[in-house]
Amino acid sequence: MKKNKKKDKVMKKSNFMQGAFVATLGIVITKILGVLYVIPFYAIIGEKGGALYGYAYTFYLIFMALSTAGIPLAISKLTSEYQTLGYYDAKKHAFNIARIIAAVLGAICFIILFVFAPDLARAILGDLKGGNTISDVAFVIRVISTAIIIVPTLSVYRGFFEGHKYITPTAISQVLEQVVRVCIIVIGSYMVLKVFNGGLTNAVGVAVFAATAGSIASYFYLLFKKKKNNELFEIEEKKNKEPYISTKAIFKKLVIYAFPLIMIDIFKSLYSLVDTVTVVRTLGPIYGTKNAESIMSILSTWAAKFNMIIVSVGSGMIVSLTPNITSSLVIGDLDDVREKINQSMQVLGILIIPMTVGLSFLSQPVYTLFYGKSHFGPAVFSFNIYAALFLSFFTVMITVTQVLKNYKTVFISLFSGVILKSVLNIPLMHLFNKLGEAYYGCIIATIIGYLASFIICLISLHVTYKVNYKDTFIQLIKIIIGTIIMVLSLMIVKLIVPISSNSRVLNLAIIIIYTLIGIIVYYIYASKTGLINHVLSSNFTSKIKRRLKREKAK
């Protein structure tokens, strides 16, 4: 009995809000680490290296989506479903089948990406000269392809834990993966470029290999965690009489659950791919190849790091939403499904709307602090951050639609968004070249695509599941009003404290001052209007306060 208590302390189940909080916290920490490392990394490899790094990651994310994207949420959903029904043998069988599928898909995608790397490089650069070469791009694509061998299997373990509502181990595994990755990126690229004079391409090669090393460390952590807690999984598993479910039936179910999720991630990656193959070619004649690559590196790598902080909140929500909505759907509790859909949008809104607007407002000091002075950086970042806002809402709603098995809407939504992005990208860049800055066009095309997909999902959920968004709409209006008040207060502060400086130390002080004032103003507004208790629920906020008090007492 003592032993079980000890294990329970190590791995504890989370309800919806707790799971969302833990998952979001873990993902936010990884993204913050991902932002912090870019200060030294940018200083080491510069904008040309950043473009090369971004090229590798664009194709890596697409092929990772093909081999991985659907697996964690599919196995999480299937594990939660079988756990709720008491089909424990089927649950274990599904886990083993998922591992085989992951290993096979990972191997296939690795081979394709490795073999066709030069062709992919040509698709990016075409006949452009003066920047990175085709052989440079092909090299880094081949290096990063090694991560695809391990990541799919890692994702199966994460989905298995999440399906049991053990969110903390997966959150820790993500932080561990990022810590290993960041250390190798910074130390490895510095050693290759500055100590061994290995050249920029090799330095970026080491940096992208960090994805492989981080995945291996995370995989062995979860493997150890599962073996150590096998008894804990067994405690729940009373041998009820369950129907026989064949390998074919489980395989079919995994494919049905995973395929839409794979498509979601592929289509999300296609937004980046559209930019990768159109932005440099379109902006090259306008700004010159070097400046066009610089803008592309800001969009794909440097500004994108800040976007990931916003997106991570939605990612944490999805980790908790999937098993909880699946459990409610299995027992036919549609009221709970509707409540969680609205709650997820409200929680998302109260966190990311002020974060997005605040980062946009502070784009000059934030960008300068991390990367130094840049002609295009702050302007691109200040607008591109809004793409992350719409991406977060889109991702949560498209995932909910998929979990509810409304696959037709999923594909209509995805196709509509990507088609709009593809069709509008180049025309809007040319339009905004006449109106001001051409690069705003590709960002607006992205926002239009995400917004269209989001609206299609909202309408479908309302029609099919009678989801009423009235309360969410009211809360979002309150959140927007609070954000406007926050910005107005910062504009008053701007009359006294300058918004930016040439000194990085002063920029850090400016960011801290503005951030603290913004948080205080927004928190006072949200507390006085009852927004925090309404959205997060008074029970949840009380639990957090009690836990913080206990930690202080220690």
C-alpha positions as CSV (number, residue, x, y, z in Angstrom):
1,M,0.0,0.0,0.0
2,K,2.8,2.3,0.9
3,K,4.4,1.6,-2.5
4,N,1.3,2.6,-4.4
5,K,1.0,5.8,-2.5
6,K,4.6,6.7,-3.4
7,K,3.8,5.9,-7.1
8,D,0.6,7.9,-6.9
9,K,2.7,10.9,-5.7
10,V,4.9,10.5,-8.8
11,M,2.1,10.2,-11.3
12,K,-1.2,11.8,-10.5
13,K,-4.3,12.1,-12.8
14,S,-5.5,15.5,-13.8
15,N,-9.0,16.8,-14.5
16,F,-9.7,19.0,-17.5
17,M,-8.5,22.4,-16.0
18,Q,-5.6,20.9,-14.1
19,G,-4.5,18.9,-17.2
20,A,-4.8,22.0,-19.3
21,F,-2.8,24.1,-16.8
22,V,0.0,21.5,-16.4
23,A,0.3,20.8,-20.2
24,T,0.2,24.5,-21.0
25,L,2.8,25.3,-18.3
26,G,5.1,22.5,-19.7
27,I,4.7,23.7,-23.3
28,V,5.1,27.4,-22.3
29,I,8.4,26.6,-20.5
30,T,9.7,24.7,-23.5
31,K,8.8,27.6,-25.8
32,I,10.3,30.2,-23.4
33,L,13.5,28.1,-23.5
34,G,13.1,28.1,-27.3
35,V,12.9,31.9,-27.3
36,L,15.8,32.5,-24.8
37,Y,18.3,30.4,-26.7
38,V,17.9,32.5,-29.9
39,I,19.8,35.4,-28.3
40,P,23.1,33.6,-28.4
41,F,22.1,31.5,-31.4
42,Y,21.3,34.6,-33.5
43,A,24.6,36.1,-32.5
44,I,26.4,33.0,-33.6
45,I,24.7,32.3,-37.0
46,G,23.0,35.6,-38.0
47,E,20.1,36.0,-40.5
48,K,21.7,34.0,-43.3
49,G,22.1,31.0,-40.9
50,G,18.6,31.7,-39.6
51,A,17.2,31.3,-43.1
52,L,19.1,28.0,-43.6
53,Y,17.8,26.8,-40.2
54,G,14.2,27.8,-41.2
55,Y,14.4,25.9,-44.5
56,A,15.4,22.7,-42.8
57,Y,12.6,23.0,-40.2
58,T,9.9,23.8,-42.8
59,F,10.3,20.4,-44.5
60,Y,11.0,18.6,-41.2
61,L,7.7,19.8,-39.8
62,I,5.8,18.6,-42.9
63,F,7.4,15.1,-42.8
64,M,7.1,14.9,-39.0
65,A,3.4,15.6,-39.5
66,L,3.2,12.7,-42.0
67,S,4.9,10.3,-39.6
68,T,3.8,11.6,-36.2
69,A,1.1,14.3,-36.0
70,G,-1.9,12.1,-35.6
71,I,-0.3,9.5,-33.3
72,P,-0.2,11.2,-29.9
73,L,-3.8,12.5,-30.0
74,A,-5.0,9.3,-31.7
75,I,-3.5,7.0,-29.1
76,S,-4.6,9.4,-26.4
77,K,-8.1,9.3,-27.7
78,L,-8.2,5.5,-28.1
79,T,-6.6,4.9,-24.7
80,S,-9.2,7.2,-23.1
81,E,-12.0,5.5,-24.9
82,Y,-10.9,1.9,-24.0
83,Q,-10.1,3.0,-20.5
84,T,-13.6,4.5,-20.0
85,L,-15.3,1.4,-21.4
86,G,-13.0,-0.9,-19.4
87,Y,-11.4,-2.6,-22.4
88,Y,-8.0,-2.9,-20.9
89,D,-6.6,-5.7,-23.2
90,A,-7.6,-3.7,-26.2
91,K,-5.9,-0.6,-24.8
92,K,-2.6,-2.4,-24.4
93,H,-2.9,-4.0,-27.8
94,A,-3.6,-0.5,-29.3
95,F,-0.5,0.8,-27.7
96,N,1.7,-1.9,-29.2
97,I,0.1,-1.5,-32.7
98,A,0.7,2.3,-32.5
99,R,4.4,1.7,-31.8
100,I,4.7,-0.5,-34.9
101,I,2.9,2.0,-37.1
102,A,5.1,4.9,-35.7
103,A,8.3,3.0,-36.3
104,V,7.4,2.1,-39.9
105,L,6.1,5.6,-40.8
106,G,9.2,7.2,-39.2
107,A,11.5,5.0,-41.3
108,I,9.7,5.7,-44.5
109,C,9.5,9.5,-44.0
110,F,13.2,9.6,-43.0
111,I,14.2,7.8,-46.2
112,I,12.1,10.1,-48.4
113,L,13.3,13.3,-46.8
114,F,17.0,12.1,-46.9
115,V,17.0,11.0,-50.5
116,F,15.0,13.9,-52.0
117,A,16.7,16.7,-49.9
118,P,18.4,18.2,-53.0
119,D,15.1,18.4,-54.9
120,L,13.4,20.1,-52.0
121,A,16.3,22.6,-51.8
122,R,15.9,23.4,-55.5
123,A,12.1,24.0,-54.9
124,I,13.0,26.6,-52.3
125,L,15.8,28.5,-54.0
126,G,15.1,28.1,-57.7
127,D,17.7,30.1,-59.6
128,L,18.3,32.7,-56.9
129,K,21.9,33.5,-56.2
130,G,23.7,35.5,-53.5
131,G,22.4,33.6,-50.4
132,N,22.5,30.0,-49.2
133,T,23.2,27.3,-51.8
134,I,21.2,24.3,-52.8
135,S,23.9,22.0,-51.3
136,D,23.7,23.9,-48.0
137,V,20.0,23.5,-47.8
138,A,20.1,19.8,-48.8
139,F,22.7,19.1,-46.1
140,V,20.7,20.6,-43.2
141,I,17.5,18.9,-44.4
142,R,19.3,15.5,-44.4
143,V,20.7,16.1,-40.9
144,I,17.3,17.0,-39.4
145,S,15.7,14.1,-41.1
146,T,17.3,11.8,-38.5
147,A,14.9,13.1,-35.8
148,I,12.0,11.5,-37.7
149,I,13.4,8.0,-36.8
150,I,12.7,8.5,-33.1
151,V,9.9,11.2,-32.8
152,P,7.0,9.0,-33.9
153,T,7.7,6.4,-31.3
154,L,8.2,9.1,-28.7
155,S,4.8,10.5,-29.6
156,V,3.1,7.1,-29.0
157,Y,4.4,7.2,-25.4
158,R,3.2,10.7,-24.9
159,G,-0.3,9.8,-26.2
160,F,-0.5,6.8,-23.9
161,F,0.2,8.9,-20.8
162,E,-2.2,11.6,-21.9
163,G,-4.9,9.1,-22.6
164,H,-4.7,8.0,-18.9
165,K,-4.8,11.7,-18.0
166,Y,-1.3,11.6,-16.6
167,I,-0.3,15.0,-18.1
168,T,2.8,15.8,-15.9
169,P,5.2,13.1,-17.3
170,T,4.6,14.3,-20.9
171,A,5.1,18.0,-19.8
172,I,8.4,17.1,-18.1
173,S,9.5,15.1,-21.2
174,Q,8.9,18.1,-23.4
175,V,10.9,20.4,-21.1
176,L,13.7,17.8,-21.0
177,E,13.7,17.5,-24.8
178,Q,13.9,21.3,-25.1
179,V,16.7,21.6,-22.5
180,V,18.9,19.1,-24.4
181,R,18.0,20.6,-27.7
182,V,18.9,24.2,-26.6
183,C,22.2,23.1,-25.1
184,I,23.3,21.4,-28.3
185,I,22.1,24.2,-30.5
186,V,24.0,26.9,-28.6
187,I,27.1,25.1,-27.5
188,G,27.4,22.9,-30.7
189,S,26.9,25.7,-33.2
190,Y,29.3,28.0,-31.3
191,M,32.0,25.3,-31.1
192,V,31.7,24.4,-34.8
193,L,31.7,28.0,-36.1
194,K,33.9,29.9,-33.6
195,V,36.3,27.2,-32.2
196,F,36.8,24.7,-35.0
197,N,36.0,27.1,-37.9
198,G,33.7,24.5,-39.4
199,G,31.7,27.0,-41.4
200,L,28.1,28.3,-41.2
201,T,26.5,25.2,-42.9
202,N,28.1,22.8,-40.5
203,A,27.1,25.0,-37.5
204,V,23.5,25.0,-38.6
205,G,23.8,21.2,-39.2
206,V,24.7,20.7,-35.6
207,A,21.9,23.0,-34.5
208,V,19.2,21.0,-36.4
209,F,20.7,17.7,-35.2
210,A,19.7,18.9,-31.7
211,A,16.1,17.9,-32.5
212,T,17.3,14.3,-32.8
213,A,19.3,14.4,-29.6
214,G,16.4,16.1,-27.6
215,S,13.9,13.5,-28.9
216,I,16.2,10.6,-27.8
217,A,16.5,12.0,-24.3
218,S,12.8,12.6,-24.0
219,Y,12.0,9.0,-25.3
220,F,14.2,7.3,-22.7
221,Y,12.7,9.4,-19.9
222,L,9.1,8.3,-20.8
223,L,10.3,4.7,-21.3
224,F,11.8,4.8,-17.8
225,K,8.6,6.4,-16.4
226,K,6.3,3.8,-17.9
227,K,8.4,0.9,-16.7
228,K,8.7,2.4,-13.2
229,N,4.9,2.9,-13.0
230,N,3.6,-0.2,-14.7
231,E,2.0,-1.3,-11.4
232,L,0.1,2.0,-11.2
233,F,-1.4,1.3,-14.6
234,E,-2.3,-2.2,-13.5
235,I,-4.1,-1.0,-10.3
236,E,-6.9,0.4,-12.5
237,E,-7.2,-2.7,-14.6
238,K,-9.7,-5.1,-13.1
239,K,-10.2,-8.0,-15.5
240,N,-13.7,-7.3,-16.6
241,K,-15.2,-9.4,-19.4
242,E,-14.5,-7.5,-22.5
243,P,-15.3,-8.2,-26.1
244,Y,-12.5,-9.4,-28.4
245,I,-11.2,-6.6,-30.6
246,S,-9.0,-7.7,-33.4
247,T,-5.8,-6.2,-34.5
248,K,-7.5,-5.1,-37.8
249,A,-10.2,-3.3,-35.9
250,I,-7.8,-1.5,-33.6
251,F,-5.5,-0.6,-36.6
252,K,-8.5,0.7,-38.5
253,K,-9.6,2.8,-35.5
254,L,-6.1,4.3,-35.1
255,V,-6.0,5.2,-38.7
256,I,-9.4,6.8,-38.6
257,Y,-8.4,8.8,-35.5
258,A,-4.9,9.7,-36.7
259,F,-5.5,10.5,-40.4
260,P,-7.5,13.7,-39.8
261,L,-4.9,14.8,-37.2
262,I,-2.1,14.1,-39.6
263,M,-3.9,16.2,-42.2
264,I,-4.4,19.0,-39.6
265,D,-0.6,19.2,-39.0
266,I,0.2,18.8,-42.7
267,F,-2.1,21.7,-43.7
268,K,-0.7,23.9,-40.9
269,S,2.8,23.2,-42.2
270,L,1.6,24.0,-45.7
271,Y,1.1,27.6,-44.6
272,S,4.9,27.8,-43.9
273,L,5.6,25.9,-47.1
274,V,3.6,28.4,-49.2
275,D,5.8,31.2,-47.6
276,T,9.0,29.2,-48.1
277,V,8.4,28.8,-51.9
278,T,6.8,32.2,-52.6
279,V,8.2,34.9,-50.2
280,V,11.9,34.9,-51.2
281,R,11.0,34.7,-54.9
282,T,8.3,37.4,-54.7
283,L,10.2,39.8,-52.3
284,G,13.6,39.2,-54.0
285,P,13.0,41.6,-57.0
286,I,11.5,44.1,-54.5
287,Y,14.1,44.2,-51.7
288,G,17.0,42.1,-53.2
289,T,17.7,38.5,-52.5
290,K,19.7,39.1,-49.3
291,N,16.9,41.2,-47.7
292,A,14.2,38.8,-48.9
293,E,16.1,35.9,-47.2
294,S,16.4,38.1,-44.1
295,I,12.6,38.7,-44.1
296,M,12.0,35.0,-44.6
297,S,14.3,34.1,-41.7
298,I,12.4,36.5,-39.5
299,L,9.0,35.0,-40.5
300,S,10.2,31.3,-40.3
301,T,12.7,31.4,-37.4
302,W,13.2,34.5,-35.4
303,A,9.8,36.1,-35.1
304,A,8.3,32.6,-35.2
305,K,10.0,31.8,-31.8
306,F,7.7,34.4,-30.1
307,N,4.7,33.1,-31.9
308,M,5.3,29.7,-30.4
309,I,4.7,31.1,-26.9
310,I,1.2,32.1,-27.9
311,V,0.5,28.9,-29.7
312,S,1.8,26.8,-26.8
313,V,-1.3,27.8,-24.7
314,G,-3.6,26.3,-27.3
315,S,-1.3,23.2,-27.5
316,G,-1.7,22.7,-23.8
317,M,-5.4,23.0,-24.0
318,I,-5.6,20.3,-26.7
319,V,-3.6,17.8,-24.6
320,S,-6.2,18.0,-21.9
321,L,-9.2,18.5,-24.1
322,T,-8.8,15.4,-26.2
323,P,-9.1,12.7,-23.5
324,N,-11.7,14.7,-21.5
325,I,-14.0,15.3,-24.5
326,T,-13.5,11.7,-25.6
327,S,-14.6,10.4,-22.2
328,S,-17.7,12.6,-22.2
329,L,-18.6,11.6,-25.7
330,V,-18.3,7.9,-24.9
331,I,-20.8,8.2,-22.0
332,G,-23.0,10.5,-24.1
333,D,-22.6,13.6,-21.9
334,L,-23.0,16.2,-24.7
335,D,-23.7,19.0,-22.2
336,D,-20.2,18.5,-20.8
337,V,-18.8,18.5,-24.3
338,R,-20.4,21.8,-25.1
339,E,-19.2,23.3,-21.8
340,K,-15.6,22.2,-22.4
341,I,-15.7,23.7,-26.0
342,N,-16.8,27.1,-24.6
343,Q,-14.5,26.9,-21.6
344,S,-11.4,26.1,-23.8
345,M,-12.1,29.2,-26.0
346,Q,-12.6,31.4,-23.0
347,V,-9.4,30.2,-21.2
348,L,-7.5,30.6,-24.5
349,G,-8.9,34.2,-24.9
350,I,-8.2,35.4,-21.4
351,L,-4.5,34.3,-21.7
352,I,-3.4,34.9,-25.3
353,I,-5.3,38.0,-26.4
354,P,-3.5,40.3,-23.9
355,M,-0.2,38.4,-24.5
356,T,-0.4,38.9,-28.2
357,V,-1.3,42.6,-28.0
358,G,1.4,43.1,-25.4
359,L,4.1,41.5,-27.4
360,S,3.1,43.4,-30.5
361,F,3.2,46.7,-28.5
362,L,6.7,45.8,-27.2
363,S,8.0,44.5,-30.5
364,Q,10.8,47.1,-30.8
365,P,12.4,46.4,-27.4
366,V,11.7,42.7,-27.4
367,Y,13.2,42.1,-30.9
368,T,16.2,44.4,-30.1
369,L,16.9,42.6,-26.8
370,F,17.0,39.2,-28.5
371,Y,18.5,39.9,-31.8
372,G,20.0,43.4,-31.8
373,K,19.1,46.2,-34.3
374,S,17.2,45.0,-37.4
375,H,15.7,47.0,-40.2
376,F,12.8,44.5,-40.8
377,G,12.7,42.5,-37.5
378,P,10.4,44.6,-35.2
379,A,8.0,45.6,-38.0
380,V,7.5,42.0,-39.2
381,F,7.3,40.7,-35.6
382,S,4.8,43.2,-34.4
383,F,2.3,42.1,-37.1
384,N,3.2,38.4,-37.5
385,I,2.4,37.8,-33.8
386,Y,-1.3,38.2,-34.6
387,A,-1.0,35.1,-36.9
388,A,-0.2,33.1,-33.8
389,L,-3.4,34.4,-32.1
390,F,-5.6,33.1,-34.9
391,L,-3.6,29.9,-35.3
392,S,-4.2,29.1,-31.6
393,F,-8.0,29.4,-31.9
394,F,-8.0,27.6,-35.2
395,T,-6.0,24.7,-33.8
396,V,-8.2,24.2,-30.8
397,M,-11.4,24.3,-32.8
398,I,-10.2,22.0,-35.6
399,T,-9.0,19.5,-33.0
400,V,-12.3,19.5,-31.2
401,T,-14.1,19.1,-34.5
402,Q,-11.9,16.1,-35.2
403,V,-12.3,14.5,-31.7
404,L,-16.1,14.8,-32.3
405,K,-15.6,12.8,-35.6
406,N,-16.9,15.5,-37.8
407,Y,-14.3,14.7,-40.4
408,K,-16.1,16.3,-43.4
409,T,-15.9,19.7,-41.6
410,V,-12.3,19.1,-40.7
411,F,-11.3,18.7,-44.4
412,I,-13.5,21.5,-45.7
413,S,-12.0,23.8,-43.1
414,L,-8.4,22.8,-43.8
415,F,-8.8,23.0,-47.6
416,S,-10.5,26.4,-47.4
417,G,-7.8,27.9,-45.3
418,V,-4.9,26.7,-47.3
419,I,-6.5,27.5,-50.6
420,L,-7.1,31.1,-49.4
421,K,-3.5,31.3,-48.2
422,S,-2.1,29.9,-51.5
423,V,-4.3,32.1,-53.7
424,L,-3.8,35.3,-51.8
425,N,-0.2,35.1,-50.7
426,I,1.5,36.6,-53.8
427,P,-1.3,39.1,-54.8
428,L,-1.4,40.5,-51.3
429,M,2.4,40.9,-51.2
430,H,2.2,42.9,-54.5
431,L,-0.7,44.9,-53.1
432,F,1.0,45.8,-49.9
433,N,4.2,46.7,-51.8
434,K,2.1,49.5,-53.3
435,L,0.4,50.3,-49.9
436,G,3.5,50.1,-47.7
437,E,5.5,47.0,-47.0
438,A,5.1,43.9,-49.2
439,Y,5.8,41.4,-46.4
440,Y,2.6,42.3,-44.6
441,G,0.7,40.6,-47.5
442,C,1.9,37.1,-46.7
443,I,1.0,37.6,-43.0
444,I,-2.5,38.8,-43.8
445,A,-3.0,35.8,-46.2
446,T,-2.1,33.5,-43.2
447,I,-4.6,35.3,-40.9
448,I,-7.4,35.1,-43.5
449,G,-6.7,31.3,-43.9
450,Y,-6.8,30.6,-40.2
451,L,-9.8,32.8,-39.6
452,A,-11.8,31.1,-42.4
453,S,-11.0,27.6,-41.0
454,F,-12.0,28.7,-37.5
455,I,-15.3,30.2,-38.5
456,I,-16.2,27.0,-40.5
457,C,-15.6,24.9,-37.4
458,L,-17.6,27.2,-35.2
459,I,-20.6,27.0,-37.5
460,S,-20.4,23.2,-37.8
461,L,-20.2,22.7,-34.1
462,H,-23.2,25.0,-33.6
463,V,-25.3,23.2,-36.2
464,T,-24.2,19.6,-35.3
465,Y,-23.9,19.8,-31.5
466,K,-26.0,22.8,-30.7
467,V,-23.0,24.6,-29.2
468,N,-24.1,28.0,-28.0
469,Y,-21.4,30.7,-28.1
470,K,-23.3,33.5,-26.4
471,D,-21.4,33.3,-23.1
472,T,-18.1,32.9,-24.8
473,F,-18.8,36.0,-27.0
474,I,-19.6,38.0,-23.9
475,Q,-16.4,37.0,-22.2
476,L,-14.3,37.6,-25.3
477,I,-15.8,41.2,-25.5
478,K,-14.8,41.7,-21.8
479,I,-11.3,40.3,-22.6
480,I,-10.9,42.7,-25.5
481,I,-12.1,45.7,-23.4
482,G,-9.5,44.7,-20.7
483,T,-6.8,44.4,-23.3
484,I,-7.7,47.9,-24.7
485,I,-7.5,49.3,-21.1
486,M,-4.1,47.6,-20.7
487,V,-2.8,49.1,-23.9
488,L,-4.1,52.6,-23.0
489,S,-2.3,52.4,-19.7
490,L,0.9,51.4,-21.5
491,M,0.5,54.3,-23.9
492,I,0.4,56.6,-20.9
493,V,3.5,55.0,-19.5
494,K,5.1,55.6,-22.9
495,L,4.9,59.3,-22.3
496,I,7.2,58.9,-19.3
497,V,9.3,55.8,-20.1
498,P,10.7,55.5,-23.6
499,I,9.5,52.3,-25.4
500,S,13.0,51.2,-26.7
501,S,16.7,51.8,-26.4
502,N,19.9,50.9,-28.2
503,S,21.1,49.2,-25.1
504,R,20.0,45.6,-24.5
505,V,20.2,46.1,-20.7
506,L,17.9,49.1,-20.9
507,N,15.6,47.2,-23.2
508,L,15.3,44.5,-20.7
509,A,14.4,47.0,-18.0
510,I,11.8,48.6,-20.3
511,I,10.2,45.2,-21.1
512,I,10.0,44.4,-17.4
513,I,8.4,47.7,-16.4
514,Y,5.8,47.7,-19.2
515,T,5.0,44.0,-18.7
516,L,4.5,44.4,-14.9
517,I,2.3,47.4,-15.4
518,G,0.3,45.6,-18.2
519,I,-0.2,42.5,-16.1
520,I,-1.3,44.5,-13.0
521,V,-3.8,46.6,-15.0
522,Y,-5.2,43.6,-16.8
523,Y,-5.4,41.5,-13.6
524,I,-7.2,44.2,-11.7
525,Y,-9.7,44.6,-14.5
526,A,-10.2,40.9,-14.8
527,S,-10.7,40.4,-11.0
528,K,-13.0,43.4,-10.6
529,T,-15.2,42.3,-13.5
530,G,-15.3,38.7,-12.3
531,L,-13.7,37.6,-15.5
532,I,-11.0,35.4,-13.9
533,N,-13.4,33.5,-11.7
534,H,-16.0,33.0,-14.5
535,V,-13.5,31.7,-17.1
536,L,-11.1,29.7,-14.9
537,S,-13.7,28.9,-12.2
538,S,-13.3,30.0,-8.6
539,N,-12.5,26.4,-7.5
540,F,-9.5,26.2,-9.9
541,T,-8.1,29.6,-8.9
542,S,-8.5,28.8,-5.3
543,K,-6.6,25.5,-5.7
544,I,-3.7,27.3,-7.4
545,K,-3.6,29.9,-4.6
546,R,-3.5,27.2,-1.9
547,R,-0.8,25.3,-3.7
548,L,1.3,28.5,-4.0
549,K,0.9,29.1,-0.3
550,R,2.0,25.6,0.5
551,E,5.1,26.0,-1.7
552,K,5.9,29.3,0.1
553,A,5.5,27.6,3.5
554,K,8.1,24.9,2.5
